């Protein structure tokens, strides 16, 4: 991967993550959906040194910079997904992006939230321990579709 291709992949991941964050703001303003708590994600990341799966990450010892760590982790994951997309789709995809590879990756990445992050934070597999797991799963699928649109849209903007 050349330097130019790498930075384009990074930009695609950032653009997609920004769109996903704008989507979360929209859901909050239009439908009073709670926004993601990146502070608790940061707490989970901080405690990965000790263990991956918690009964309730809210009960774990707080970390002074957990919000910043959570936001940084959120964007680093988005960047990693942008790089993975370019590696899997090939650098030629950057010159003529299509939605399907971005969509497939977007949907596949839901699995990281369902099978690592949610149980890691104490929500159970695919949020099964939450009172509204089906709603959470549906919102996850929609949000990751928005992320996929961000991957594709950013690729179109920077080609």
N, CA, C and O of each residue as an XYZ file, in Angstrom:
636
protein
N       0.857     -1.168      0.000
C       0.000      0.000      0.000
C       0.908      1.238      0.000
O       1.764      1.405      0.869
N       0.693      2.091     -0.998
C       1.500      3.305     -1.077
C       1.028      4.318     -0.038
O      -0.049      4.185      0.544
N       1.859      5.327      0.178
C       1.546      6.380      1.138
C       0.236      7.071      0.770
O      -0.596      7.320      1.642
N       0.046      7.380     -0.505
C      -1.171      8.052     -0.971
C      -2.411      7.187     -0.720
O      -3.430      7.682     -0.238
N      -2.321      5.920     -1.044
C      -3.457      5.013     -0.845
C      -3.763      4.875      0.645
O      -4.926      4.855      1.047
N      -2.710      4.780      1.462
C      -2.907      4.673      2.908
C      -3.682      5.880      3.436
O      -4.664      5.717      4.161
N      -3.248      7.083      3.079
C      -3.910      8.276      3.595
C      -5.325      8.436      3.062
O      -6.189      8.976      3.753
N      -5.571      7.978      1.856
C      -6.943      7.998      1.336
C      -7.815      7.031      2.123
O      -8.967      7.338      2.426
N      -7.272      5.864      2.455
C      -8.020      4.886      3.267
C      -8.300      5.451      4.655
O      -9.391      5.256      5.191
N      -7.337      6.142      5.239
C      -7.526      6.782      6.546
C      -8.642      7.819      6.450
O      -9.521      7.873      7.310
N      -8.602      8.642      5.401
C      -9.627      9.679      5.215
C     -11.012      9.059      5.056
O     -11.996      9.593      5.568
N     -11.088      7.943      4.353
C     -12.371      7.261      4.164
C     -12.915      6.785      5.512
O     -14.108      6.923      5.783
N     -12.055      6.232      6.347
C     -12.494      5.796      7.675
C     -12.946      6.956      8.544
O     -13.941      6.845      9.261
N     -12.225      8.067      8.487
C     -12.615      9.248      9.267
C     -13.942      9.799      8.764
O     -14.828     10.108      9.560
N     -14.084      9.924      7.447
C     -15.329     10.452      6.879
C     -16.529      9.609      7.249
O     -17.593     10.140      7.566
N     -16.366      8.303      7.211
C     -17.463      7.402      7.558
C     -17.822      7.516      9.038
O     -18.997      7.469      9.399
N     -16.817      7.664      9.886
C     -17.062      7.781     11.317
C     -17.759      9.105     11.632
O     -18.655      9.154     12.475
N     -17.349     10.165     10.959
C     -18.014     11.461     11.145
C     -19.489     11.356     10.748
O     -20.357     11.857     11.463
N     -19.778     10.709      9.618
C     -21.173     10.564      9.195
C     -21.969      9.754     10.223
O     -23.120     10.081     10.513
N     -21.370      8.720     10.762
C     -22.039      7.918     11.786
C     -22.336      8.767     13.026
O     -23.393      8.622     13.639
N     -21.404      9.652     13.393
C     -21.627     10.540     14.537
C     -22.726     11.553     14.253
O     -23.523     11.866     15.138
N     -22.777     12.064     13.038
C     -23.859     12.982     12.652
C     -25.196     12.252     12.718
O     -26.194     12.826     13.154
N     -25.224     11.007     12.293
C     -26.434     10.183     12.367
C     -26.891     10.036     13.830
O     -28.083     10.131     14.124
N     -25.944      9.805     14.729
C     -26.287      9.668     16.151
C     -26.875     10.975     16.690
O     -27.818     10.949     17.481
N     -26.330     12.101     16.273
C     -26.871     13.402     16.690
C     -28.290     13.567     16.159
O     -29.180     14.015     16.883
N     -28.502     13.204     14.891
C     -29.846     13.280     14.298
C     -30.840     12.422     15.084
O     -31.927     12.888     15.425
N     -30.471     11.177     15.368
C     -31.368     10.290     16.120
C     -31.685     10.865     17.496
O     -32.807     10.738     17.987
N     -30.700     11.491     18.107
C     -30.912     12.089     19.420
C     -31.871     13.275     19.336
O     -32.787     13.393     20.150
N     -31.664     14.147     18.359
C     -32.499     15.345     18.241
C     -33.906     15.030     17.737
O     -34.883     15.613     18.207
N     -34.005     14.112     16.785
C     -35.302     13.827     16.169
C     -36.136     12.816     16.956
O     -37.363     12.909     16.968
N     -35.489     11.856     17.608
C     -36.222     10.760     18.245
C     -35.818     10.518     19.696
O     -36.221      9.519     20.291
N     -35.026     11.421     20.269
C     -34.573     11.320     21.653
C     -33.825     10.016     21.945
O     -33.829      9.530     23.076
N     -33.187      9.461     20.920
C     -32.353      8.275     21.132
C     -31.092      8.707     21.867
O     -30.475      9.701     21.483
N     -30.697      7.997     22.901
C     -29.463      8.390     23.594
C     -28.250      8.280     22.661
O     -28.152      7.361     21.848
N     -27.352      9.220     22.798
C     -26.125      9.179     22.000
C     -25.162      8.162     22.605
O     -25.226      7.894     23.805
N     -24.282      7.601     21.805
C     -23.315      6.640     22.341
C     -22.494      7.272     23.465
O     -22.127      8.445     23.397
N     -22.215      6.488     24.485
C     -21.411      6.957     25.611
C     -19.976      6.496     25.380
O     -19.590      5.409     25.809
N     -19.194      7.319     24.709
C     -17.820      6.944     24.384
C     -16.940      6.931     25.629
O     -15.867      6.326     25.626
N     -17.390      7.599     26.699
C     -16.657      7.528     27.953
C     -16.634      6.122     28.516
O     -15.594      5.646     28.970
N     -17.781      5.453     28.488
C     -17.815      4.066     28.974
C     -17.020      3.140     28.059
O     -16.419      2.170     28.520
N     -17.018      3.439     26.774
C     -16.178      2.654     25.855
C     -14.703      2.870     26.217
O     -13.912      1.926     26.224
N     -14.351      4.107     26.514
C     -12.983      4.388     26.940
C     -12.618      3.659     28.224
O     -11.495      3.180     28.380
N     -13.569      3.579     29.135
C     -13.336      2.825     30.373
C     -13.091      1.355     30.046
O     -12.201      0.724     30.616
N     -13.895      0.813     29.117
C     -13.714     -0.582     28.712
C     -12.332     -0.784     28.095
O     -11.637     -1.747     28.420
N     -11.935      0.127     27.203
C     -10.619      0.029     26.569
C      -9.519      0.084     27.639
O      -8.564     -0.691     27.589
N      -9.656      0.989     28.594
C      -8.669      1.117     29.661
C      -8.542     -0.192     30.449
O      -7.441     -0.603     30.816
N      -9.670     -0.830     30.698
C      -9.662     -2.051     31.504
C      -9.334     -3.311     30.694
O      -9.274     -4.403     31.260
N      -9.124     -3.180     29.395
C      -8.723     -4.349     28.596
C      -7.402     -4.935     29.085
O      -7.106     -6.104     28.837
N      -6.624     -4.137     29.766
C      -5.359     -4.628     30.335
C      -5.608     -5.757     31.324
O      -4.762     -6.630     31.519
N      -6.799     -5.726     31.952
C      -7.122     -6.700     32.993
C      -8.045     -7.810     32.489
O      -7.808     -8.993     32.732
N      -9.105     -7.400     31.781
C     -10.043     -8.392     31.247
C     -10.877     -7.771     30.140
O     -10.976     -6.550     30.016
N     -11.472     -8.643     29.342
C     -12.255     -8.199     28.183
C     -13.737     -8.075     28.537
O     -14.376     -7.086     28.178
N     -14.280     -9.054     29.227
C     -15.713     -9.106     29.475
C     -16.043     -8.711     30.912
O     -15.507     -9.267     31.870
N     -16.932     -7.744     31.030
C     -17.351     -7.226     32.332
C     -18.840     -7.513     32.537
O     -19.594     -7.643     31.573
N     -19.249     -7.609     33.787
C     -20.677     -7.736     34.092
C     -21.386     -6.405     33.878
O     -22.531     -6.370     33.429
N     -20.700     -5.307     34.202
C     -21.251     -3.966     34.014
C     -20.078     -2.994     34.015
O     -19.503     -2.715     35.067
N     -19.722     -2.480     32.847
C     -18.557     -1.591     32.752
C     -18.775     -0.329     33.583
O     -17.804      0.300     34.006
N     -20.018      0.050     33.822
C     -20.311      1.209     34.648
C     -19.844      1.054     36.081
O     -19.634      2.046     36.778
N     -19.677     -0.187     36.529
C     -19.224     -0.448     37.894
C     -17.707     -0.606     37.985
O     -17.156     -0.701     39.082
N     -17.036     -0.634     36.837
C     -15.576     -0.723     36.843
C     -15.002      0.621     37.290
O     -15.654      1.656     37.157
N     -13.806      0.600     37.809
C     -13.168      1.831     38.274
C     -13.053      2.825     37.129
O     -12.582      2.469     36.049
N     -13.472      4.057     37.348
C     -13.373      5.068     36.291
C     -11.913      5.378     35.957
O     -11.006      5.153     36.759
N     -11.724      5.895     34.762
C     -10.419      6.330     34.290
C     -10.544      7.821     33.981
O     -11.513      8.233     33.343
N      -9.597      8.629     34.415
C      -9.706     10.084     34.325
C      -9.939     10.583     32.899
O     -10.621     11.590     32.706
N      -9.395      9.911     31.917
C      -9.482     10.378     30.531
C     -10.299      9.423     29.658
O     -10.046      9.287     28.461
N     -11.281      8.765     30.276
C     -12.022      7.729     29.556
C     -12.813      8.274     28.378
O     -12.956      7.580     27.371
N     -13.324      9.478     28.469
C     -14.081     10.039     27.351
C     -13.166     10.256     26.143
O     -13.509      9.882     25.022
N     -12.011     10.856     26.381
C     -11.055     11.079     25.292
C     -10.583      9.746     24.709
O     -10.461      9.606     23.492
N     -10.321      8.775     25.573
C      -9.888      7.464     25.107
C     -10.980      6.790     24.283
O     -10.700      6.173     23.255
N     -12.230      6.910     24.741
C     -13.344      6.318     23.997
C     -13.513      6.934     22.611
O     -13.702      6.222     21.625
N     -13.443      8.265     22.546
C     -13.548      8.938     21.245
C     -12.384      8.552     20.330
O     -12.582      8.294     19.143
N     -11.169      8.515     20.886
C     -10.000      8.130     20.086
C     -10.158      6.702     19.578
O      -9.870      6.423     18.414
N     -10.607      5.808     20.430
C     -10.814      4.418     20.032
C     -11.863      4.335     18.921
O     -11.674      3.617     17.939
N     -12.959      5.063     19.075
C     -14.038      5.101     18.072
C     -13.472      5.492     16.705
O     -13.773      4.842     15.704
N     -12.661      6.541     16.657
C     -12.094      6.990     15.384
C     -10.997      6.062     14.890
O     -10.869      5.865     13.682
N     -10.206      5.491     15.775
C      -9.189      4.529     15.338
C      -9.829      3.295     14.716
O      -9.317      2.762     13.732
N     -10.934      2.840     15.277
C     -11.646      1.695     14.699
C     -12.189      2.076     13.319
O     -12.071      1.300     12.371
N     -12.783      3.267     13.202
C     -13.277      3.724     11.901
C     -12.167      3.788     10.863
O     -12.358      3.388      9.715
N     -11.001      4.295     11.272
C      -9.838      4.353     10.370
C      -9.404      2.945      9.984
O      -9.127      2.678      8.815
N      -9.344      2.049     10.953
C      -8.957      0.660     10.653
C      -9.913      0.053      9.640
O      -9.482     -0.644      8.721
N     -11.214      0.310      9.798
C     -12.186     -0.225      8.842
C     -11.992      0.386      7.455
O     -12.163     -0.309      6.452
N     -11.640      1.662      7.378
C     -11.352      2.281      6.083
C     -10.169      1.608      5.403
O     -10.197      1.354      4.198
N      -9.130      1.323      6.180
C      -7.951      0.646      5.633
C      -8.306     -0.778      5.208
O      -7.890     -1.233      4.142
N      -9.069     -1.477      6.038
C      -9.473     -2.847      5.694
C     -10.277     -2.855      4.404
O     -10.084     -3.732      3.562
N     -11.178     -1.889      4.237
C     -11.972     -1.821      3.005
C     -11.069     -1.683      1.784
O     -11.254     -2.389      0.792
N     -10.105     -0.789      1.849
C      -9.223     -0.569      0.696
C      -8.362     -1.803      0.437
O      -8.130     -2.161     -0.717
N      -7.890     -2.453      1.491
C      -7.092     -3.675      1.320
C      -7.938     -4.769      0.662
O      -7.485     -5.430     -0.272
N      -9.169     -4.957      1.155
C     -10.019     -6.034      0.630
C     -10.574     -5.730     -0.757
O     -10.629     -6.613     -1.613
N     -10.983     -4.486     -0.981
C     -11.571     -4.117     -2.278
C     -10.487     -3.856     -3.321
O     -10.747     -3.937     -4.521
N      -9.294     -3.549     -2.874
C      -8.197     -3.250     -3.775
C      -8.084     -1.755     -4.032
O      -9.077     -1.028     -3.999
N      -6.876     -1.313     -4.285
C      -6.654      0.117     -4.470
C      -7.381      0.665     -5.697
O      -7.655      1.864     -5.755
N      -7.698     -0.171     -6.667
C      -8.461      0.285     -7.834
C      -9.857      0.764     -7.432
O     -10.451      1.596     -8.117
N     -10.376      0.239     -6.326
C     -11.694      0.660     -5.834
C     -11.699      2.154     -5.533
O     -12.732      2.810     -5.667
N     -10.559      2.693     -5.131
C     -10.472      4.118     -4.818
C     -10.741      4.998     -6.029
O     -11.242      6.113     -5.888
N     -10.413      4.508     -7.214
C     -10.629      5.285     -8.443
C     -12.050      5.165     -8.965
O     -12.530      6.053     -9.669
N     -12.725      4.076     -8.627
C     -14.109      3.859     -9.080
C     -14.882      3.160     -7.962
O     -15.243      1.990     -8.088
N     -15.136      3.889     -6.861
C     -15.796      3.249     -5.728
C     -17.214      2.786     -6.057
O     -17.937      3.438     -6.810
N     -17.589      1.666     -5.485
C     -18.961      1.162     -5.582
C     -19.457      0.922     -4.156
O     -18.667      0.726     -3.233
N     -20.757      0.941     -3.999
C     -21.328      0.847     -2.655
C     -21.234     -0.551     -2.059
O     -21.061     -0.685     -0.848
N     -21.342     -1.593     -2.874
C     -21.448     -2.953     -2.338
C     -20.297     -3.345     -1.405
O     -20.568     -3.845     -0.313
N     -19.032     -3.144     -1.775
C     -17.973     -3.523     -0.822
C     -18.063     -2.756      0.499
O     -17.822     -3.324      1.564
N     -18.407     -1.477      0.430
C     -18.562     -0.677      1.651
C     -19.727     -1.197      2.480
O     -19.630     -1.285      3.704
N     -20.817     -1.539      1.826
C     -21.992     -2.048      2.535
C     -21.690     -3.381      3.215
O     -22.048     -3.583      4.375
N     -21.040     -4.276      2.503
C     -20.700     -5.581      3.078
C     -19.820     -5.392      4.308
O     -20.069     -5.997      5.351
N     -18.783     -4.546      4.188
C     -17.920     -4.314      5.342
C     -18.700     -3.666      6.483
O     -18.529     -4.043      7.642
N     -19.542     -2.708      6.168
C     -20.338     -2.045      7.199
C     -21.189     -3.020      7.989
O     -21.265     -2.933      9.215
N     -21.826     -3.943      7.294
C     -22.672     -4.924      7.979
C     -21.823     -5.933      8.752
O     -22.180     -6.315      9.866
N     -20.718     -6.362      8.177
C     -19.841     -7.315      8.874
C     -19.305     -6.711     10.171
O     -19.150     -7.416     11.168
N     -19.024     -5.407     10.157
C     -18.454     -4.777     11.354
C     -19.438     -4.691     12.511
O     -19.026     -4.445     13.645
N     -20.723     -4.886     12.254
C     -21.694     -4.950     13.349
C     -21.295     -6.069     14.315
O     -21.513     -5.970     15.522
N     -20.715     -7.121     13.766
C     -20.301     -8.254     14.600
C     -19.326     -7.863     15.696
O     -19.370     -8.439     16.784
N     -18.448     -6.903     15.443
C     -17.509     -6.470     16.483
C     -18.263     -5.860     17.660
O     -17.911     -6.085     18.818
N     -19.293     -5.096     17.357
C     -20.097     -4.513     18.429
C     -20.920     -5.553     19.160
O     -21.020     -5.532     20.387
N     -21.509     -6.462     18.399
C     -22.390     -7.464     18.997
C     -21.646     -8.517     19.802
O     -22.121     -8.953     20.851
N     -20.474     -8.926     19.312
C     -19.810    -10.086     19.900
C     -18.521     -9.758     20.657
O     -17.888    -10.656     21.211
N     -18.127     -8.483     20.686
C     -16.967     -8.081     21.472
C     -17.322     -6.903     22.387
O     -17.211     -7.011     23.608
N     -17.743     -5.794     21.805
C     -17.986     -4.596     22.602
C     -19.169     -4.751     23.561
O     -19.031     -4.486     24.756
N     -20.321     -5.173     23.057
C     -21.506     -5.295     23.927
C     -21.270     -6.270     25.087
O     -21.497     -5.904     26.240
N     -20.826     -7.489     24.815
C     -20.582     -8.375     25.960
C     -19.410     -7.894     26.811
O     -19.388     -8.118     28.021
N     -18.450     -7.243     26.193
C     -17.322     -6.714     26.949
C     -17.745     -5.680     27.965
O     -17.158     -5.578     29.042
N     -18.764     -4.913     27.625
C     -19.238     -3.863     28.518
C     -20.352     -4.338     29.452
O     -20.807     -3.586     30.313
N     -20.789     -5.585     29.281
C     -21.800     -6.146     30.169
C     -23.208     -6.172     29.600
O     -24.157     -6.483     30.320
N     -23.359     -5.851     28.317
C     -24.691     -5.832     27.698
C     -25.104     -7.195     27.155
O     -26.241     -7.365     26.714
N     -24.199     -8.163     27.182
C     -24.501     -9.496     26.653
C     -24.258     -9.558     25.155
O     -24.023     -8.542     24.502
N     -24.320    -10.777     24.623
C     -24.126    -10.985     23.185
C     -25.217    -10.243     22.428
O     -26.405    -10.454     22.672
N     -24.820     -9.392     21.527
C     -25.761     -8.617     20.705
C     -26.800     -7.905     21.574
O     -27.983     -7.859     21.237
N     -26.337     -7.355     22.691
C     -27.181     -6.584     23.620
C     -28.302     -7.407     24.245
O     -29.339     -6.861     24.624
N     -28.099     -8.710     24.353
C     -29.158     -9.601     24.859
C     -29.559     -9.319     26.306
O     -30.649     -9.715     26.718
N     -28.724     -8.658     27.077
C     -29.051     -8.365     28.476
C     -29.742     -7.010     28.642
O     -30.095     -6.628     29.757
N     -29.928     -6.310     27.578
C     -30.606     -5.014     27.638
C     -32.112     -5.227     27.520
O     -32.548     -6.232     26.959
N     -32.910     -4.301     28.036
C     -34.371     -4.483     27.976
C     -34.936     -4.405     26.555
O     -36.053     -4.863     26.314
N     -34.186     -3.836     25.618
C     -34.673     -3.656     24.246
C     -33.646     -4.152     23.224
O     -33.223     -3.380     22.364
N     -33.241     -5.411     23.297
C     -32.159     -5.878     22.417
C     -32.494     -5.797     20.930
O     -31.615     -5.492     20.124
N     -33.734     -6.060     20.551
C     -34.070     -6.018     19.119
C     -33.978     -4.586     18.576
O     -33.531     -4.376     17.449
N     -34.397     -3.617     19.370
C     -34.291     -2.221     18.948
C     -32.817     -1.831     18.809
O     -32.435     -1.172     17.842
N     -32.001     -2.233     19.767
C     -30.568     -1.930     19.716
C     -29.945     -2.564     18.480
O     -29.162     -1.920     17.781
N     -30.282     -3.809     18.207
C     -29.722     -4.502     17.038
C     -30.136     -3.810     15.743
O     -29.317     -3.624     14.843
N     -31.403     -3.431     15.653
C     -31.881     -2.735     14.447
C     -31.143     -1.411     14.276
O     -30.707     -1.080     13.174
N     -31.001     -0.656     15.362
C     -30.279      0.619     15.286
C     -28.813      0.399     14.929
O     -28.228      1.205     14.205
N     -28.211     -0.679     15.427
C     -26.830     -1.006     15.056
C     -26.707     -1.263     13.563
O     -25.785     -0.769     12.914
N     -27.646     -2.042     13.019
C     -27.604     -2.332     11.585
C     -27.779     -1.067     10.749
O     -27.087     -0.879      9.749
N     -28.702     -0.203     11.158
C     -28.907      1.049     10.425
C     -27.678      1.945     10.552
O     -27.228      2.524      9.563
N     -27.137      2.063     11.755
C     -25.962      2.916     11.955
C     -24.765      2.431     11.152
O     -24.002      3.241     10.625
N     -24.595      1.129     11.056
C     -23.475      0.603     10.275
C     -23.739      0.720      8.776
O     -22.797      0.754      7.985
N     -24.995      0.780      8.382
C     -25.314      1.076      6.989
C     -24.973      2.534      6.695
O     -24.456      2.846      5.622
N     -25.256      3.419      7.634
C     -24.856      4.830      7.494
C     -23.330      4.914      7.421
O     -22.791      5.673      6.616
N     -22.634      4.144      8.252
C     -21.172      4.098      8.197
C     -20.716      3.659      6.806
O     -19.791      4.241      6.239
N     -21.364      2.637      6.262
C     -21.019      2.160      4.913
C     -21.242      3.259      3.881
O     -20.423      3.440      2.980
N     -22.344      3.992      4.008
C     -22.597      5.114      3.098
C     -21.498      6.162      3.239
O     -21.108      6.800      2.261
N     -21.003      6.335      4.465
C     -19.898      7.263      4.689
C     -18.602      6.788      4.051
O     -17.847      7.592      3.505
N     -18.341      5.489      4.117
C     -17.162      4.933      3.437
C     -17.240      5.220      1.944
O     -16.294      5.730      1.344
N     -18.376      4.885      1.361
C     -18.587      5.062     -0.072
C     -18.574      6.547     -0.451
O     -17.897      6.946     -1.399
N     -19.322      7.353      0.292
C     -19.417      8.776     -0.023
C     -18.076      9.493      0.096
O     -17.738     10.331     -0.741
N     -17.320      9.167      1.130
C     -16.004      9.791      1.277
C     -15.080      9.352      0.154
O     -14.307     10.156     -0.366
N     -15.155      8.073     -0.225
C     -14.343      7.597     -1.343
C     -14.690      8.352     -2.620
O     -13.801      8.695     -3.400
N     -15.972      8.612     -2.837
C     -16.372      9.394     -4.010
C     -15.818     10.819     -3.942
O     -15.351     11.359     -4.945
N     -15.872     11.412     -2.767
C     -15.414     12.803     -2.601
C     -13.919     12.971     -2.838
O     -13.489     14.004     -3.350
N     -13.127     11.979     -2.475
C     -11.674     12.140     -2.545
C     -11.030     11.432     -3.739
O      -9.805     11.430     -3.856
N     -11.818     10.838     -4.615
C     -11.187     10.115     -5.734
C     -10.555     11.062     -6.728
O      -9.984     10.619     -7.725
